[in-house]
Amino acid sequence: MTWQGWVQIALFAALVLAVIRPAGDYIASAMQGDRNFLSPLLRPVERLFYRLAGVDETQEQGWVSYAVALLLFHFLGIVLLYALQRAQAWLPLNPQKFDPVAPDLALNTAVSFASNTSWQSYAGEQTVSHLVQMAGITVQSFLSGAAGIVVAVALVRGFVRHGRKTIGNVWVDLTRATLYLLLPVCVLAAVCFVWQGVPQTLSGPVAATTLEGGSQVIAIGPVASQEAIKLLSGDGGGFFNANSAHPFENPTPLSGVLQMFLIFLVGAALTGTFGRLVGDRKQGYALFGVMAALFLVGLVVMYGAEARPNPLLSALGVDQATTPLQAGGNMEGKELRFGVAQSALYGTVTTASSDGAVEAMFDSFSPLGGLVATANMMLDEVVVGGPGSGLFGILLFGIVAVFVAGLMIGRTPEYLGKKIEAAEVKMTMLALLAVPAAILGFAAVATMLPAGLAGLGNDGIHGFSEILYAYTSAAATNGSAFAGLNANTPFYNLTLGAAMLVGRFVVIVPVLCIAGLLAAKRRVPAGAGTLPTNGALFMGLLGGTVVVVGGLTFFPALALGPIAEHLALFP
Amino acid sequence: MFDALMLALLAGAFAALAGFVWACEALTRRDAAGGEGRP
């Protein structure tokens, strides 16, 4: 580890901390429909959309109506993206004349982007046309990111409201999240990426002659616009197969920092939104404090693991020291432009959030580095998390934390003045168990079937880690790949698609149910037995709950994969 | 034919999710009718 690495990490942390309050306040005002500096420009557009769609923005929905509308919206989005991929050969903006995408791969990709996962079993620049990238994948990145935000905001409304049967209007919420938040930030970010050298063109690939006289086809396209929403929405699906390790997606260390900032922006800001909407900023800061502590632990472990030399190479006499002439440490799978510190930071950011963009290959990380990446996702991505999913995920753990505290003193638990009773706890457990059930269930099936083992790039412990990582990434709606696993087979395309559906929608439905339950309740005044949820005691309890639940659930699987692999380094 | 199979799988998955919404609603309605819990 170097001081320069820590300075870079400190600067990134300062950048994120600086925006929590202003960005959180902006999101709160935009989602409430308050007037802001973009209203003169965007309010007429918003009203036009409602008029065209026949939406009455004053008409609110109960949680069942809200959830069914959201599911229907995603179903239609998946069908549309599937159809675009299957018909791309006959549609415009296909300069490379790509054939239709295979049915199982098209379904996997459609589910992947509509569920905010962005798992990619395909190589973007070799498989899909510009039209599919723009009108299919990029559009779903916007909409799935907006969907996460609206679910989180609906849950916060549940805490804020009392005696109400409604939690908002899903069409209004989706429109506002997209129009006032995602679109403006993406326009700015895309311009910044173009400034840094990211292509933005509708042209086809460029044919070049190499210095050796050979020919090379260099893919380009509308990359910058897709890059911006790929990061901001927590989607993470790249234009190129190498994702942000590709110099056209992430040309400079500065673009790398901007990418990480965009990945954390909405997830971190929503804790500020939470504090603002519930009328106590400390509530939001407490949640962010827990997220930050868990993030820091993961970062220190990953950075420390990657900065150390590989002991097996040391035994062969390979010089892995950090000197002015070489980065040192475990540089396998990492970009020389970014080095160990930024690769470790990016790796922690992208797995702690639900983004899944990568600028280094996790398959080549040390076992402990791979462990951190996998564990971050297994914790339901509550370490800042994706847009919305991080906030509603940590609030689910918060409900468990106050429930456990209530059991300790024999009192009905409360969170922000709302009694947490049997129905809320049941829904919370359904949401929290869906992801582990999908990860462990599908991974177990894949390790037992020839179709699952056929995709492996490595045998033994590392092969198991590849399978475990794939289903963890899918069910946690992250989308990053460990690499090494050939997942473009009917078996993996369909089972990973199913894991994504479970990990996204079987979680969202109970969250909306909890929102409806809480909104209908009366607020009870805080008493002597009320656990304050904005202080250090609650933060410790919440962090402990996340770690214990995650640890108890996944430790046996991790022991068979990255932990065993780490121990094997020291025979 | 494969397209029909894929879309049928997708429709089945979302039908199951719609059933899950109904089940959650039924479960919570039953709990709500059961009382308010301890003071």
Interface residues (C-beta under 8 A of the other chain):
Chain A: V64 A67 V68 L71 F75 I78 V79 Y82 R86 P103 D104 A106 L107 V111 G410 R411 T412 K419 E421 A422 A423 K426 M427 L430 L494 A498 L501 F505 V506 V509 P510 C513 L517
Chain B: F2 D3 L5 M6 L7 L9 L10 A11 A13 F14 L17 A18 F20 V21 C24 E25 L27 T28 D31 A32 G34 E36 G37 R38 P39
